Amino acid sequence: MTNRIAFQGDLGAYSHEACRNTYPEMEALPCRTFEDVINAVRNGDADIAMLPIENSTYGRVADIHRLLPESGLHIIGETFVRVRIALMAHHGVDIADLEKVQAHLVLLPQSANFLQKHGIRGEAAADSAGAAADLSKREDRTTGVLASELAAEIYGLNVLAKDIEDHGHNTTRFVIMSREPNHARRGDSGMITTFVFEVRNIPAALYKAMGGFATNGVNMTKLESYMKNGSFTATQFYADIEGHPDDANVQLALDELSYFTNELKIVGVYPAARPHHGS
């Protein structure tokens, strides 16, 4: 055991915040790409991975659904992080001194009202925590950064304003992945089973495949399609359902699904987490 958890981005990223909130006792291992995160767990540099899968404002995280089934890893948990945006700059700098702020492209429109009110222009950066790290290394008193408060703490910047997002409901869902599955647990808020499948090329295959969930009273909370290997003909589906494969009704629904699929792969069985709403 390394007692390390891998995430994509720089220290201070929202993924790092998810690691710290969920596993405060573990050392966070920053990685450049999602593939690097997966490889860190596969080759033993980290025990588990924290990967963002969807955001309440922007929908699914690009590429992640394609990567997870092929990763060889298993989802063992989920967690939610409310994206709270803080404005930070060097100590001694006031909001009135700022001409521009740097942040990841998705954070800028979320803070549009605040920036407009203070006459500050936004400039896109590859990564918000990375922008905070860069600012900390240079003497620039007219530039601020939008990132997490954790980034300000790590890079020694001063938080000038916090919770400046226009809407207070922007939440990212993360999945926690491990080399080994863990189907033994039962969660207080129920269980989620995540799987991918490819329907057979027969008329109404998807409709028929879904029928088993309805007739067996299994709630499907997510169903997304994506192209497999860049082919328009092979469509793979990614699904979350409430329940455990050992539950009789889930077992029946998955059995029925298998009649209409070429491939069915369970990616994870894990306790449901509660999203954090509001403050």
N, C-alpha and C positions, 0 to 999 in steps of 0.2 A: 504493500500500500504506500502510495506517495503522499497521501493527504492533500492532493492538489485537485482543483477543479478548473477545467479549461473553458475559456470563453473567447469570442471574437471581438477584437477592438483593443483600445488602449486601456490602461488602468484609469478608472473613473467613468468608463462607459456605463450605459444603463444595464448592459449585460453583467458588468462587474458588480453593479448595485444588486442585481438579482442573486449573484453568487454570495455576496456578503450578507444579504437579508436571510437567505435560505440556509447557508452553510457558513456561519461566521467563524467556525473553528478551522476551516480549510484555507489553504493558500491558493489564491487566485492566479491562474496562469494565462496571461494575455496571448492571443494568437492572431495572426494577420487575416486569415480567411476562415470560413466555415469548414472547409476541407482540412485546414490545419488543426482545428479544434477536434474534429473527428479522429484524425490521425494521432493526435496527442493521447487520446484515450486508447485507441487501438494498439499503439506501440508501448503503452505503459508509462508515458510521461505524466499522465494524469489519471485519476481514478474515475472521474465522471466529467460530463460535458454539460454546459448550460447553453442552450440554443434558442434564440427567439423564433417563434413559429408564426405568430400573427399579431396584428395591432388593431385596436378597436377603431382607429381612424383610417388606416391605410390598407387594411386587409392582410393577406398573407405575405410573409417575407419571401422575396424572390429566391428561387432555387432550393429552398429548404426542403420542400416536399419531395423533390427529386433526389436529394442527398440522403435523407433519413432511411428509406427502405434499403438503399445500397450500402449503407454505412457499416453493416454488420453489428451495429450497436442496438440497444434496447431502451425504450423509454421506461424509466422507473419512477417518474414523478413529473409534476407540473407546478409552476408558480406564476404569479402575476405581479407586474411592477407598474405602478402608476407613474407615468412620465411627467415628472415635475421639473419645470425648466427654471434654472437660476441664471441671472446675469452676473458675470464676474469680471474683474479687471485687477490691475495692480493695486496694492495698498496705496491710499492717498489720492486715488482717482475718483472723481464724482461722476454720476450719470451725465451731468451737463458737459463733461469733458469729452465724452465719447462721440465719435463721428460714425463709427461702424461697429458691428458685431460679426463675429465669425461663428458658424455653426453648421452642423450637418443639414443638408437641404431640407429634410423633413421638419426640422425644428423651427425654421424661419417663418413659414406661414402660420404656425401655431402661436407665434408671439407677435403677429402682425400689428394688433391694436396697440400693444405696449410700445413697440418700436416707432410706430407712426406718431404716437402721442409725444414721444421724447425726441423726434426728429433724427432717429438713428437709422442708418441704412444697413441692410443685412447682406452678408457676403457668404456664399456657400463654401464649406470646407469638407474635406473627405470624411472627417470624423470629428465630432464635437469634443471628445476627451483629448484627441490628438491636437486640436486647435488650442485647448487649454494648456497642454504641455508646451506647445510652440510659444505661446504668449509668455509663459513663465520664464522662458529662456532669453527673451529680448525686452529691451526697455522701450515700450510703446505705450504711451499714456492716452492715445486717442482710440484705441481698439479694445473692445470687450469680447467676451465669449459667452455663448449660451450653451449650458451643459448641466450636468447633475451637480448638486452640492458636494457630492463625493469627489468630483473632479477638482473643485476649488480647494477642498481639504488636502488632496494628494499633491497638488501643484502649487500650494501656497498662495492662491489668489484670494481676493476679497469679494465676498458676495454682496452686490449692491442692491439686488432685488431678487425675491424668490417667488415661486408659483406664478410666473408671469404669463403662463399659457392662457389663450383666449377661452378655452373650454376645459373644465376640470375633470374630464372623463377619459382622457387618452391613456389607455392601458395596453401594455404588451404582455402577451402570454408566452412563457418560456417552457420548454420541455427539458427534463434532466435525463441524460442518457448514460448508460453503463455498458461494460463489456458483457455482463451477465444479466439475464432477465430475472425479475423477482415477482412471481405470481402468488406468493404466499400471503401477502398482506391484504387487509381489508380496511378501507378508509372510513372515517367517521361520516364523511359527506358522500359516500358511495365510491364506486370504481369506474374507471374509464378504460375501454379497450380501443386501441388504435390499430388499424390494419390498412393494407393496400390490396387492391384487387384489380384484375383486368377481366372485363366481361367477354364471353364468347361472342363470336360474330354471328349471332342469330337474331331474328326479329324480336324487338321489345325485350332484349336481354337485361338491360339495366332496370326496366320496370319490373320484370319478373324477379330479378335479384333482390330488389328492395322490398318485395312483397312479404318475405319472411320476417322482416323486422316489424312491419305493421301488424301482421297476424299474431306474432308472439309478444306484442306489447313491449318491444325494445325501442327506446328513444335514441334516434340518431341525431347527434348534436352538430355534426360537421360532415359534409360531403363535398369534396373538391376534385375536379378532374385536371389532369395535366398530360401533356404528350410524353410518350416514352421514346427515348432515343431519337428525338426530333422527328418522329414519324406521325403523319396525320391519321394513319389507320389504326395505330395501337394507342388506345387511350387508357391510361391507368387512373384509378380513383383512390383517393385518400379519405378515410372515414374515421370518425370518433363515435363510439356508442357508449351509452351508460350501461354499466354492468361488467361482469367477469365471465370469461369463457366457461367457467365451471357452473355458472347459473344455468338452470335447465332451459329457460326461455332464450338465453343468448346462444346456448349450444344448438338449439333447434334452428334459430335464425341463421347462424353461421353454416350449419349443415345445408340448409336450403340455398344459401348464397353460393356454396361450392358447386352446386349443379350447373350454375350459369356462368361460372368463371373459368378462365384458363389458369389463373394464378391467384392465390390468396395467401397473404403473408401477415401474420400478426407482428406489429412493430413494438407494441408495448401494452402492458396491463398495469395500471397504477392508480393510487388513490386520487380522487378529484380534489382540487384545491378551490378555495373560494376567491373570486376576484376581489381586489381591494377597490372599493368605490369611494368617491368623495375624498375627504381630507384624511 
